[in-house]
Amino acid sequence: MTHVKILAWFNIVLGALGLIAGAAILGGSMVVTDLFLFAVEDAGIPAAVVQLAALVITAVVLVLSLPCLILGYGLVNLRPWARILGIVLAALNLLNVPFGTAVSVYAFWVLLKPETEVLFKNAPAAV
């Protein structure tokens, strides 16, 4: 039970860091584009293209961070779907070096134990 709660908080922190990174990418790209508008335009790249690229990168980071927050909620409350989502996200986050990889290895260790499976099967029904 303790390891499940720790994994939940690791995922919440990982998701929050992703949200912060997404906001920083978006804000930073807008500021840099405005400050160096002359350099961007001289390079033959319209400023709108740079801002659009930053928006797309931000959207990808946010889309990948939100499932970690949802998983954290599910693990804290021992929702039956959280174990499966945790295994899937652990597989995807293996590519998120170094923190996502470390959390993924821990997630596999915690979520694939037989006693953890029993814990989620015996969880109280959601209200």
Secondary structure, 3 states (H helix, E strand, C coil): CHHHHHHHHHHHHHHHHHHHHHHHHHHHHHHHHHHCHHHHHHCCCCHHHHHHHHHHHHHHHHHHHHHHHHHHHHHHCCCHHHHHHHHHHHHHHCCCCCHHHHHHHHHHHHHCCHHHHHHHHCCCCCC
